[in-house]
Amino acid sequence: MRVVLALLCLLLPAAASAELRLVMFEQEWCSWCRRWDREVGDAYALTEEGRRAPLWRIDLDDGVPEGVRLVSPPRFTPTFVLISDGVEIGRIEGYPGEDFFWMLLDELLARAP
């Protein structure tokens, strides 16, 4: 019985934390998407933000994946949508440059559960 309780205590914190993902809707021809790649993309996974909300890239033409609930479908690229357990928390439409991107992303992450 003690072993079972100990295992449950270990699993509860993991179950209580929501899975965050940063979904990037992009298109191959999108010059602003390529600019984001150059300025942020390579470093993103190495940052605190990238570890907290790993990047999930989706081609806009593929639509919204099953199991993801957005407030509205993305209309242009890039659109960055922060999701928690598949549900939209907020989004950044367009790429405003590196400095503004990080600031806006930090604001979204502050609203995350």
Residue frames as a rotation matrix with the C-alpha (Angstrom) as fourth column:
MET 1
0.566 0.824 0.000 0.00
0.824 -0.566 0.000 0.00
0.000 0.000 -1.000 0.00
ARG 2
0.434 -0.480 -0.763 2.80
0.162 -0.791 0.590 2.44
-0.886 -0.380 -0.265 0.83
VAL 3
-0.637 -0.687 0.348 4.43
0.433 0.055 0.900 1.75
-0.638 0.724 0.262 -2.52
VAL 4
-0.117 0.696 0.708 1.19
0.973 -0.062 0.222 2.57
0.199 0.715 -0.670 -4.33
LEU 5
0.792 0.416 -0.448 0.81
0.539 -0.821 0.190 5.83
-0.289 -0.392 -0.874 -2.38
ALA 6
-0.003 -0.888 -0.460 4.40
0.158 -0.455 0.877 6.79
-0.987 -0.070 0.142 -3.07
LEU 7
-0.678 -0.217 0.702 3.91
0.686 0.154 0.711 6.19
-0.263 0.964 0.045 -6.80
LEU 8
0.327 0.881 0.341 0.71
0.925 -0.372 0.073 8.24
0.191 0.292 -0.937 -6.81
CYS 9
0.654 -0.146 -0.742 2.48
0.310 -0.843 0.439 11.12
-0.690 -0.518 -0.506 -5.10
LEU 10
-0.467 -0.884 -0.022 5.16
0.267 -0.165 0.950 11.05
-0.843 0.438 0.313 -7.78
LEU 11
-0.595 0.275 0.755 2.61
0.803 0.162 0.574 11.06
0.036 0.948 -0.317 -10.59
LEU 12
0.349 0.865 -0.360 0.27
0.869 -0.442 -0.221 13.76
-0.350 -0.236 -0.907 -9.27
PRO 13
0.026 -0.332 -0.943 2.48
-0.005 -0.943 0.332 16.78
-1.000 -0.004 -0.026 -10.03
ALA 14
-0.922 -0.380 0.075 2.94
0.049 0.077 0.996 15.59
-0.385 0.922 -0.052 -13.61
ALA 15
-0.423 0.843 0.332 -0.78
0.898 0.342 0.276 15.03
0.120 0.415 -0.902 -14.05
ALA 16
0.319 0.577 -0.752 -1.62
0.713 -0.669 -0.211 18.42
-0.625 -0.469 -0.625 -12.55
SER 17
-0.337 -0.501 -0.797 0.55
-0.139 -0.811 0.569 20.40
-0.931 0.302 0.203 -14.96
ALA 18
0.742 0.670 -0.021 -0.94
-0.054 0.028 -0.998 21.21
-0.668 0.742 0.057 -18.35
GLU 19
-0.095 -0.745 0.661 0.89
0.813 0.325 0.483 20.41
-0.574 0.583 0.575 -21.57
LEU 20
0.482 0.160 -0.861 1.80
-0.190 -0.941 -0.281 23.65
-0.855 0.300 -0.423 -23.30
ARG 21
-0.116 -0.515 0.849 2.70
0.891 0.325 0.319 23.88
-0.440 0.793 0.421 -26.99
LEU 22
-0.097 0.056 -0.994 3.42
-0.331 -0.943 -0.021 26.82
-0.938 0.327 0.110 -29.23
VAL 23
0.210 0.267 0.941 1.81
0.754 0.568 -0.330 26.05
-0.622 0.778 -0.082 -32.57
MET 24
-0.434 -0.382 -0.816 3.31
-0.277 -0.805 0.525 27.91
-0.857 0.454 0.244 -35.52
PHE 25
0.537 0.600 0.592 1.02
0.518 0.319 -0.793 28.02
-0.665 0.733 -0.140 -38.54
GLU 26
-0.220 -0.740 -0.636 3.24
-0.317 -0.562 0.764 28.72
-0.923 0.369 -0.111 -41.54
GLN 27
0.921 0.347 0.176 3.47
0.055 0.332 -0.942 28.41
-0.385 0.877 0.287 -45.31
GLU 28
0.314 -0.862 0.397 6.48
0.865 0.433 0.256 27.52
-0.392 0.263 0.881 -47.41
TRP 29
0.022 -0.273 0.962 6.46
0.803 -0.568 -0.180 30.80
0.596 0.776 0.207 -49.35
CYS 30
0.888 0.456 -0.054 6.03
0.384 -0.672 0.633 33.00
0.253 -0.583 -0.772 -46.23
SER 31
0.084 -0.915 0.395 8.96
0.238 -0.367 -0.900 35.43
0.968 0.169 0.187 -46.01
TRP 32
0.169 0.023 0.985 8.03
-0.822 -0.548 0.154 36.46
0.543 -0.836 -0.074 -42.43
CYS 33
0.982 0.134 0.136 8.11
-0.184 0.855 0.486 32.78
-0.051 -0.502 0.863 -41.42
ARG 34
0.527 -0.850 -0.013 11.64
0.632 0.403 -0.662 32.51
0.568 0.341 0.749 -42.84
ARG 35
-0.027 -0.511 0.859 12.64
-0.310 -0.813 -0.493 35.67
0.950 -0.280 -0.137 -41.00
TRP 36
0.650 0.303 0.697 11.34
-0.752 0.125 0.647 34.15
0.109 -0.945 0.309 -37.74
ASP 37
0.929 -0.342 -0.140 13.39
0.335 0.939 -0.076 31.02
0.158 0.024 0.987 -38.54
ARG 38
0.153 -0.937 0.315 16.56
0.436 -0.222 -0.872 33.11
0.887 0.271 0.374 -38.91
GLU 39
-0.197 -0.243 0.950 16.02
-0.475 -0.824 -0.309 35.36
0.857 -0.513 0.047 -35.91
VAL 40
0.043 0.358 0.933 14.35
-0.998 0.064 0.021 33.04
-0.052 -0.932 0.360 -33.39
GLY 41
0.713 0.527 -0.462 13.84
-0.604 0.797 -0.023 29.54
0.356 0.296 0.886 -34.77
ASP 42
0.121 -0.748 -0.652 17.26
0.002 0.657 -0.754 28.00
0.993 0.089 0.081 -34.15
ALA 43
-0.803 -0.511 0.306 17.43
-0.239 -0.195 -0.951 29.25
0.546 -0.837 0.034 -30.56
TYR 44
0.016 0.926 0.377 13.79
-0.776 -0.227 0.589 28.72
0.631 -0.302 0.715 -29.57
ALA 45
0.643 0.290 -0.709 14.13
0.049 0.908 0.415 25.16
0.764 -0.302 0.570 -28.24
LEU 46
-0.260 -0.857 -0.445 17.12
0.653 0.183 -0.735 26.22
0.711 -0.482 0.513 -26.12
THR 47
-0.620 0.068 0.781 15.22
-0.377 -0.900 -0.221 28.98
0.688 -0.431 0.584 -24.29
GLU 48
-0.916 0.364 0.167 13.12
-0.070 0.264 -0.962 28.76
-0.394 -0.893 -0.216 -21.14
GLU 49
-0.104 0.918 -0.382 10.07
-0.818 -0.297 -0.492 29.59
-0.565 0.261 0.782 -23.26
GLY 50
-0.063 0.004 -0.998 10.91
-0.861 0.505 0.057 26.82
0.504 0.863 -0.028 -25.71
ARG 51
-0.911 -0.260 -0.319 11.31
-0.063 0.853 -0.518 24.26
0.407 -0.452 -0.794 -22.96
ARG 52
-0.723 0.686 0.080 8.04
-0.183 -0.078 -0.980 25.31
-0.666 -0.723 0.182 -21.37
ALA 53
0.462 0.882 -0.092 6.07
-0.255 0.033 -0.966 25.40
-0.850 0.470 0.240 -24.66
PRO 54
-0.494 -0.708 0.505 7.77
0.262 0.432 0.863 23.28
-0.829 0.558 -0.028 -27.34
LEU 55
-0.388 0.257 -0.885 7.22
-0.765 -0.626 0.153 24.37
-0.515 0.736 0.440 -30.94
TRP 56
-0.219 0.418 0.882 4.80
0.497 0.826 -0.267 22.50
-0.840 0.380 -0.388 -33.18
ARG 57
-0.706 -0.126 -0.697 4.95
-0.458 -0.670 0.584 23.62
-0.541 0.732 0.415 -36.82
ILE 58
-0.101 0.753 0.650 1.87
0.580 0.576 -0.576 23.20
-0.808 0.319 -0.495 -39.01
ASP 59
-0.948 -0.119 0.294 1.36
0.316 -0.438 0.842 24.22
0.028 0.891 0.453 -42.63
LEU 60
-0.649 0.724 -0.234 -1.62
-0.491 -0.634 -0.597 26.58
-0.581 -0.273 0.767 -42.78
ASP 61
-0.302 0.526 -0.795 -3.03
-0.887 0.150 0.436 24.64
0.349 0.837 0.422 -45.74
ASP 62
-0.755 -0.014 -0.655 -3.21
0.101 0.985 -0.137 21.47
0.648 -0.169 -0.743 -43.61
GLY 63
0.254 0.921 0.294 -5.78
-0.176 -0.255 0.951 23.09
0.951 -0.294 0.098 -41.32
VAL 64
-0.028 -0.154 0.988 -6.18
-0.981 -0.187 -0.057 22.73
0.194 -0.970 -0.146 -37.58
PRO 65
-0.757 -0.333 -0.562 -5.18
-0.282 0.943 -0.179 19.28
0.589 0.023 -0.808 -36.31
GLU 66
0.305 0.851 -0.426 -7.74
0.043 0.435 0.899 17.04
0.951 -0.293 0.097 -34.69
GLY 67
0.326 -0.110 -0.939 -7.84
0.899 0.342 0.272 17.51
0.292 -0.933 0.210 -30.94
VAL 68
-0.798 -0.552 -0.243 -6.84
0.594 -0.788 -0.159 21.20
-0.104 -0.272 0.957 -31.10
ARG 69
0.326 0.945 0.024 -9.52
0.945 -0.326 0.001 23.77
0.009 0.023 -1.000 -30.23
LEU 70
-0.804 -0.585 0.105 -8.87
0.592 -0.803 0.065 27.30
0.047 0.115 0.992 -31.45
VAL 71
-0.328 0.664 -0.672 -10.96
0.162 -0.661 -0.733 30.43
-0.931 -0.349 0.109 -30.95
SER 72
0.765 0.474 -0.437 -10.85
-0.373 -0.226 -0.900 30.90
-0.525 0.851 0.004 -34.73
PRO 73
0.652 -0.560 0.512 -8.84
0.721 0.666 -0.190 29.37
-0.235 0.493 0.838 -37.56
PRO 74
-0.169 -0.769 -0.616 -5.59
0.252 -0.638 0.727 31.14
-0.953 -0.033 0.302 -38.43
ARG 75
0.828 0.561 0.015 -5.93
0.211 -0.286 -0.935 33.31
-0.520 0.777 -0.355 -41.54
PHE 76
0.789 -0.614 -0.042 -2.34
-0.334 -0.370 -0.867 34.31
0.516 0.698 -0.497 -42.34
THR 77
0.705 -0.610 -0.362 1.22
0.699 0.683 0.211 33.32
0.119 -0.402 0.908 -41.57
PRO 78
-0.684 -0.152 -0.713 2.96
0.265 0.859 -0.437 33.17
0.679 -0.488 -0.548 -39.36
THR 79
0.325 0.706 0.629 0.39
-0.646 -0.320 0.693 32.77
0.691 -0.631 0.352 -36.60
PHE 80
-0.743 -0.588 -0.318 1.67
-0.081 0.552 -0.830 31.50
0.664 -0.591 -0.458 -33.26
VAL 81
0.347 0.909 0.231 -0.96
-0.531 -0.013 0.848 29.92
0.773 -0.417 0.478 -31.00
LEU 82
-0.790 -0.516 0.330 -0.19
-0.549 0.355 -0.757 28.94
0.273 -0.779 -0.564 -27.43
ILE 83
0.256 0.878 -0.404 -2.27
-0.467 0.478 0.744 25.90
0.846 -0.002 0.533 -26.47
SER 84
-0.616 -0.302 0.728 -2.72
-0.785 0.312 -0.535 24.16
-0.065 -0.901 -0.429 -23.16
ASP 85
-0.613 0.337 0.714 -3.88
0.069 0.924 -0.377 20.56
-0.787 -0.181 -0.590 -23.43
GLY 86
-0.628 0.265 0.732 -5.06
0.773 0.316 0.550 21.33
-0.085 0.911 -0.403 -26.97
VAL 87
0.508 0.861 -0.029 -7.04
0.860 -0.508 -0.040 24.48
-0.049 -0.005 -0.999 -26.10
GLU 88
-0.031 -0.521 0.853 -6.01
0.571 -0.710 -0.413 27.96
0.820 0.474 0.320 -27.26
ILE 89
0.039 -0.072 -0.997 -4.77
0.917 -0.393 0.064 30.34
-0.396 -0.917 0.050 -24.58
GLY 90
0.574 0.094 -0.814 -3.85
-0.113 -0.975 -0.193 33.14
-0.811 0.202 -0.548 -26.96
ARG 91
0.488 -0.368 0.791 -2.04
0.847 0.418 -0.328 33.96
-0.211 0.830 0.516 -30.18
ILE 92
-0.138 -0.564 -0.814 0.44
-0.082 -0.813 0.577 36.18
-0.987 0.146 0.065 -31.93
GLU 93
0.693 0.415 0.589 -0.65
0.555 0.214 -0.804 37.01
-0.460 0.884 -0.082 -35.46
GLY 94
0.840 -0.492 0.230 2.23
-0.071 -0.519 -0.852 37.88
0.538 0.699 -0.471 -37.72
TYR 95
0.300 -0.828 -0.474 5.86
0.950 0.302 0.074 38.31
0.081 -0.473 0.877 -36.77
PRO 96
0.973 0.206 0.108 6.61
0.194 -0.975 0.110 41.73
0.128 -0.086 -0.988 -35.22
GLY 97
0.240 -0.952 0.189 10.37
-0.472 -0.284 -0.834 41.21
0.848 0.111 -0.518 -34.99
GLU 98
-0.234 -0.459 -0.857 12.50
0.361 0.777 -0.515 39.38
0.903 -0.430 -0.016 -32.46
ASP 99
-0.967 -0.217 0.133 12.18
-0.029 -0.426 -0.904 41.76
0.253 -0.878 0.406 -29.49
PHE 100
-0.354 0.913 0.203 8.41
-0.933 -0.360 -0.009 42.13
0.065 -0.193 0.979 -29.72
PHE 101
0.122 0.377 -0.918 7.95
-0.364 0.877 0.312 38.41
0.923 0.296 0.245 -30.35
TRP 102
-0.587 -0.421 -0.692 9.61
0.429 0.563 -0.707 37.46
0.687 -0.711 -0.150 -27.04
MET 103
-0.938 0.272 0.215 7.65
-0.343 -0.644 -0.683 40.12
-0.047 -0.715 0.698 -25.16
LEU 104
-0.083 0.970 -0.230 4.32
-0.951 -0.008 0.309 38.95
0.298 0.244 0.923 -26.61
LEU 105
0.013 0.026 -1.000 5.17
-0.054 0.998 0.026 35.30
0.998 0.054 0.014 -26.00
ASP 106
-0.890 -0.371 -0.265 6.04
0.249 0.091 -0.964 36.04
0.382 -0.924 0.012 -22.37
GLU 107
-0.628 0.742 0.236 2.63
-0.774 -0.564 -0.287 37.72
-0.079 -0.363 0.928 -21.98
LEU 108
0.211 0.700 -0.682 0.92
-0.687 0.603 0.406 34.60
0.695 0.383 0.608 -23.36
LEU 109
-0.283 -0.411 -0.866 2.93
0.246 0.842 -0.480 32.29
0.927 -0.349 -0.137 -21.11
ALA 110
-0.962 -0.045 0.270 1.97
-0.229 -0.411 -0.883 34.39
0.151 -0.911 0.384 -18.07
ARG 111
-0.136 0.988 0.078 -1.69
-0.990 -0.138 0.013 33.52
0.023 -0.075 0.997 -18.80
ALA 112
-0.150 0.031 -0.988 -0.97
-0.383 0.920 0.087 29.79
0.912 0.391 -0.126 -19.06
PRO 113
0.841 0.504 0.197 -2.15
-0.394 0.322 0.861 27.44
0.370 -0.802 0.469 -16.31
